[in-house]
């Protein structure tokens, strides 16, 4: 059974960047955020086995599953290739996810981060595509697909081999359209031409498109004074034909309310606004930035306990605001809680899991020269 697009919400709630308090998910704040979002007409929540060190799925259980009727929301989670060491791990992980979330089935289930190399090789080795269809036949999965970080060539290869795939989740935002690594425009075109529903992740580029600096944001405000920079990024992707749901990794109530405002009485991007986005893209790309989306896939396995995304955040902020002393002050506080950039031993664990394929070892060396 295919996906009924009329039943899908345009705004999805991503559970990857939830607020934290005392190094744990701030469940009280998450409850409030979920309550705001649930006032909308349709509801889609996206989590994964590895988010928040394995705690995101349990947060979904507490904030959502135990507080709302099961038929009032849709929930998606993902199978991580890097946690599969033998075939029995697949069912073990899946059953663990059902238990952690307190549900009998998943509305959407994805093979996580399909791309060239070990991830895709693992899914092929253990025939995870056939496994997913079997789980769908058992009623444990309603819709089966995958999230994708690979090349357009691999995407077409997979879609040719697996017509049973119902949807694909890709990174898509106006900054990454021509990114030679992400190649999101090419991925979008392939899926749209094949009429495969698209779920968008990273529409605000890990928050980068929500905080672009006063000069750039003034361009947006001149056209729509009451709208945030983030709303422009969300409206851009939500206006594209074939986009089913746009995930926003919301971290506080302010973001939830702003996103709800954007998608209530939704206004598609106009031609005039597209021209502004084109100009802003050119201007923003002229500022060197590290393309980190703060997904934190790199941090759990770091032997030196370096908060890599926060190091990169410091560098990016310094480049955008060179005269602001707060960046180095933030980094000094960071070193009190985690390793510094100069602590990097170049083991490469981070690079093996980075969806953006960043040369993290080299970037950490450069960050150490600036910050340490």
N, C-alpha and C positions, 0 to 999 in steps of 0.2 A: 504494500500500500504506500503510495507516494505521500509527500508532505502537502497538507492543505495550507497554502500560503496565507489564506484569509484568517487562519487561526493563529498565526505567528505574530508576536509583538515586534515592532520595529526596534525598540530599545530592550536590550538584554542586560542583565545584572551579572557582571563578571566578579567572581569571588577570589581573585588572585591578589588584590591589593587592599585587603580589609584593614581597618584601623587596629592598632595594637596599643596595649597598655601593660607596662611591666613585662615586656618581652612575650606577651601572649595576646591572642586575638581579643579585642575589646567587645565582648559579646553583647553587653548592654547597648553600646552604640550601634552594633550590627543589627540588633533587633529593631531599633528605631529606624535605621536605614531601610530595612526590609519592609517595615510597616508603611513607610512613605511610598515605596515602589509598588507595594501590593494594592495601593489605592488606584493604580492605573487599571485599564480594562484587561490587559493580557500580560502574562508574566513568564519570563524565561531566565533561568539561573544557570550559570556556567561555572563549573569547578573542575578540579583534577586531583588525581591521587597524590601529586607532589606539592600542590600549592600550600603555602604556609607551613612547610615542613611536615606535610601530611595531616594538618589540622583543619584545612578548609572544608573538607567534606563533613567533618564532625560539627563545624560551625553551621553549615547548611542544615544539618539535622536539628540543631538546637534552635536556630533563629527562624527556620522555615518549616521543616517537616513536622515538628512537634507543635507548631503554633497555627498551622493553616491546613485546611482539608487538602488531601492529596490531589484531588482533581482541579484545584484552583491554581496550579502552577505546573510548569514544565521544568525539568532539571536535566542537565547534561554533565557527564564526567568523562574521563579519558583513561585509556590503557597505556602505561608508560613502557616503551620498548626497553629502556635501560634497566628496568627492574625485572625483566624476564631473563632468567638464566637457564630454565628448562621448561618444557611444555606445561607441566603441572602448575607453574607459577601463574599462568593466565587465568585459570579458574579460581585459583587461590586469591589473587588480587581482586578479581571481579566480585567474588563472594564477600571479601573483606569490605569492598566499597559499599555493597548493599547493606551490610551490617553497620558500617560507620555512619551511613546516611539514614538508616532506619526506613528503607523503602523496599518494595518487592520488585520494582522494575525501574529502569531509566527511560525517560522520554527520548533522549538523544544520547548516543554513546559513540565516542571517537577513538580512533587510533591516534595517539598523541605525537605531534611533531614529526610527521612523515617527511623525510628528506633523504637525499643521497647518503649512502654510508651505512653505519651500523643500525640506525633506527629502522630504515626501510628493509634492510637485510634481515633483521630480526622478525619483522612482521611477515616477510615472505617465508623465512625458514620455518616458522611455526604456523603458517597458513592462517594468519589472524583474520584475514578477510572472510574466509569460509567460517571461521569460528564466530565472527560477529553475526553472520547471517543465521547460523544455528541458534544463537542466543535470541535473535529476533523471532525465529520460529517457535522458540520456547516461551515467548511472551516476556522475556526479561529485558528486552530492548525494543522500543517502538520504532526508532529510526537510527540508522547506522551510517557513519561517515568517518571523516578524518580531518585533523588539522594539519596544515601543510606549510613547510618552510623550505621546500626544495625548488628545483628549476622548472620552468615551463615544460621542458622536454620530459622530465620525469612525471609531471602532472598528467600530460597527455598519455604517456605510457600506462599509468595506473588506471586512468579512466577508460582506456581501450580494453584493458584486461579485466576490469571490474565494473561492468555496467550496473551492478546491483547497488553501488554507492548512491545514497540518496541526497547527500549534501556535502559541501567541503567548506572548511573554515580557513580563511587566509588573512594575512596581515595586509591591511589596505588603509591608506590615508593619503592625503594630497601631497605629502612630502616624499613618500616612497614610490610614487608612480614610476619614476625613471631610475630609482636606486638600482645599481647594477648587481647588487647581491639579492635584494628582496624581489625586484622585478614584478611588483604587484600589479601594474597595469596589464602586463602580458598574462599573468595568472587570471586576473579578472576577465579578460577577453575570452580566454579559453573556456572558462566556466559559463560565462554568459552565452556564448555561441552554442554551447551544448545544452542550454536551459537547465543547468544544475543550480539549485538554490545555493546562495552564498551566505555564510555567516562571517561577519567581519570582526577581526580582533585587532587591537592596537589602532583604533581610529584616531586617537589623540597622541599616538606615538609615545606611550608610557608617560603621558603628562607633558611632553615637550611642546605640543601644540596648544597647551592651555596656558603656558607661561613663556611668551615669546619676546618679552621686553616691551617697554612702553612705546617706543617708536613704531614698532611693527603693529602692536595691538591698536594703536591710534587709527590705523588704516581701517580696521574693522569697526571701531567705535564711530567713525565718521559716517559710516553707512547705516549701522544698526546700533545706536547708542546703548540700548538696554540689553544687548546680547554679549555673552562671554566669548573669548577666543575659542574655547572648547566647543561651544555650540556651532561655530562655523565648521569645525572639523567633523563633527557628528552629522551635521546637515549635508556636508559634501558627500560622504559615503552613503548616507541613507537615501539620497536622491538618485543614486545610480540604479538603473534597471537591473533586476536580478538579485539585488541584495535583499535577503530575507530578514535578517536580524543583525543589529549592530551592538556589539558587546562593549560596555563601558566598565572598566575596572574601578568601581567607585570606592573611595577611601574615607569619605566623611559625609555627613548629612547635607552640607552645602552643595557638594557635587551631585548628590542624588536629586535634590530639589532643582538644581540648574538643568540637569538632564531631563527631568520630567517636564520642565517648562519648555525645553526645546522640542520635545516630541508630543506635547499636547497641542492640538490644532497645528500639526506639522506643516511647515512652509518649505517646499523644495528650493534648492539653490537656484538663483536666477542667472541669466547670462552676465548681467552687470557684476554680480557677486563673484562669479567664476573668474572674471577678469581681475578682480581684486585678489583672489586666491592665487592666481598665476603670478601676479606681481609680488605678493608676500612670499611665495615659494622661492622665487629667484633671490629675493633679498635675504631670506633666512638661510638659504643654502650658501650664501656668500660668507656666512659666519662659520668657521670650522667647528663642528660638533662631533662628539663621540656618539655613535648611533645606538646607544644602550636604551632599552625600553624598561629597565628595572624589573624584569620578570623574576630575577633572583634564582634562576635555575643554577647559577654558578656558585652560589654561596654555601649551600649545605655541605658540599664535598671539599671546600677549601681547607687544606691542612693548617693554614696560618690564620684562619678565622678572619679573613679580610672581607669587609662589606664592599665588594667590588662595585656594585651599582652606585653606592654613595660616593665612592672615590671619583667615579666618572661624572656623577652629578655635580660634584665640587668643581671639576675642571670645566664642564660645560657652563656652569653659572659664572665662573670667573671670565670665560670668554665673552659671555653676553654682557656682564656687568663688571668690567675691569677695575672700576674704582670703588667697588663695594667691599668693605673689609669683612663682611659677614661670612663670605665663603670660606676663608681660611679659619675663621673662628669656628665654623661648623665642622671643619676637618679636625681641628684640635680636639673638639668634643668627641668626634668619631673615634679617634685614636685611643681615647680612654675606654671605649667599649669594644673595640675590635682591632685587628691588625692594621698596620699602615701600609701604604703602597710599596715602600721599600722592603717590607717583609716578604714580598712575593718571591717564591723559590723557582718559579717557572716550570711547575710540574705539568701544566697543560690540562688539568682536570676541567677547568673552567671553559677552555676553548672547545672541549669535546662535547659540551652540552649547550653552548650558546646558540640560540635560534638565529641571531643576527650574524653569526660567523665572524665575530670581531677578533682581531689579533690581540687578545687581552694581555698576553705576556709583554709584548712590546709597549702597549698602551700603559701598562702599570710601570714600566721603566720610565717612560716619559712623565707619568704623573708623579713618580717619586722625585724626579729632578726638579719639578715645579713645587711640590708640596712639602717634601722632606729635606 
